[in-house]
């Protein structure tokens, strides 16, 4: 247990996919698949989430010529097995990333990565919907070209309150 914003008793649950991981040579939408295996069972996670007021999980995609939510090429999968159409920092079911909520994305799109240019860009933020957390799988595509690539990072699940 750690503290968050001065609140003691934050439960932190790790998994096997916390390190920054390269996505390369996967062209079709969602063809890259990364299942997330947590350090405790989903039943234990659900019990902790039920006892907590708040839970969050950081999700990040760094892209170079790789689209994220546009057409969608990338998504995360909820604990129920559903592909989710929004990214960390955005409203549930918004089909946006955090920058899309403030109309501040590169190129005026819904995500920075959807600019799809050969500049390193990033879409990241916290997922906070206890009805769908934790992330159980990451899916990406549009990295098939010789210079297209991305990196994903998924943080630990943190619950408190």
Buried (B, 14 or more C-beta within 10 A) or exposed (E): EEEBEEEEEBBBBEBEBEEEBEBBEBEEBBBBEBEBEBEBEEEEBBEBBEEBEBBBBBBBBBBBBBBBBBEBBBBBBBBEEEEBBBBBBBEEEBBBBBBBBEEEBBEEBBBBBBBBEEEBBBBBBBBBBBEBBBBBBBBBBBBBBEEBBBBBBBBBBBBBE
